[in-house]
Amino acid sequence: MSNINQLSGWRKATAGLAAAEQLAKEGERVAIPKTQAFVAVKRVGARIGLKAGDMLLLDTLGAFTQSQDWEEGQRPIVWASNAYLMEQTGFSLSALKRHARRLAEIGVICFKDSPNGKRWGRRDADGRIIEAYGFDLSPLSARVEEFEQLQAELQAEREFCQRLKRQITVARRMIRARIDAAFNGALRGPWEHLAEMFDDLLGRLPRRITTSASLELLLEWFRDLQGQVEKAYLKAVQTDDAVDNLAETTEQVSEMTQEMNPTGVNYEPHILITNQLNPVTCNRSETEQAAGVVPITRPEEHVDREMEDWIAETRKKRGAALDIATMMQACPEFASWARNMGGYLRDWNDLHRVAGQLRPMIGISEHAWSLAQERLGPQIATAALVLTFDKHCAGEVASPGGYLRGIVQKAGAGELHLERSFYGRLSEQAA
């Protein structure tokens, strides 16, 4: 048996540890399935301050618990030794201390100390814990409802941000079309000034995940500028000898706007997912600062339907091409963790690195990951891991390792079509 104090040091009483102990008492009074508890915490882990190493330790502790430990009146307590935990996680003792302390301070586990500071426990003939000292996972049971509510709020925020981005794109493309038409038609007006204002707003578009409040402010600015541009354009065509050419100019604007198919943000080369195992790298596309999916000639109340139309059109044009932006939009859970781990994902190398760091968090072995890269190539293997991670966090996949092996088997049989899964998730988001 190992000494608890060796793991955590001589612990000072803190507000976080006291709160965790209270949550453990509350968790003992409810019955929550282990799967539900872990899915709930993984979906909001990045938001509540958990890091990938914290989640790896939490998963390792959870593997020691049994279903009856999560029943009402029971506590899921783990008394695994330091040596075993270090072996399973690959952590040093100092890292093990750090991750365990953070889990307790954030309030997802608590420490239950024995009188002599040793971790130990015993079960009865039915497998129920009679007495145990070590890591108590009861706070998870107490916080499931809180985590699920937070996840719902995060999902609503993401969807609201997507709507705001689409509305910004509508305004942005209308402004561009009007200004270009004015320059092409040599119309009189403050077009240079308006173009400078437009470029300034484009420079303010967020390059990373942002809040709905900042997007709402940006949308207000774009719509204000759109009003100024429309007013100047109307005045120009009425007073600058352009009346005779109004129909022709309007037709030009319409053609220009219809040709502007939204492409979204493209960070790096497309990856071609087919029944072939060799990944194909294509040329870079220009990076746009805000993804938009609504043609400007249609009313905004059909945004979701247009999202589906755009997905279908994109698939038709690209064949089976996937880019990082499409994958991040289709897999928001992975995107949240990836950006928390690696910041700005500039290219496939960044995504591959972060995917490898997140792999242990969902229990995929090093062997399974190496095999996937060998059989699929690094890019397709990365895309497969992204999909597996997101589905596991969403509660759709119970065995991530098995799911990844299934993808490898499909590839070997020439039946792998990952792009269908990604675009299918986009379609579900648009529904």
Secondary structure, 3 states (H helix, E strand, C coil): CCEHHHHHCCCCCCHHHHHHHHHHHHHCCCCCCHHHHHHHHHHHHHHHCCCHHHHHHHHHHHCCCCHHHHCCCCCCEECCCHHHHHHHHCCCHHHHHHHHHHHHHHCCCEEECCCCCECEEEECCCCCEEEEEEEECHHHHHHHHHHHHHHHHHHHHHHHHHHHHHHHHHHHHHHHHHHHHHHHCCCCCCHHHHHHHHHHHHHHCCCCCCCHHHHHHHHHHHHHHHHHHHHHHHHHHHHCCCCCCHHHHHHHHHHHHHCCCCCCCCCCCCEECCCCCCCCECCCCCCCCCCCCCCCCCCHHHHHHHHHHHHHHHHHHHCCEECHHHHHHHCHHHHHHHHHHHCCCCCHHHHHHHHHHHHHHHCCCHHHHHHHHHHHCHHHHHHHHHHHHHHHHCCCCCCHHHHHHHHHHHHHCCCCCHHHHHHHHHHHHHC
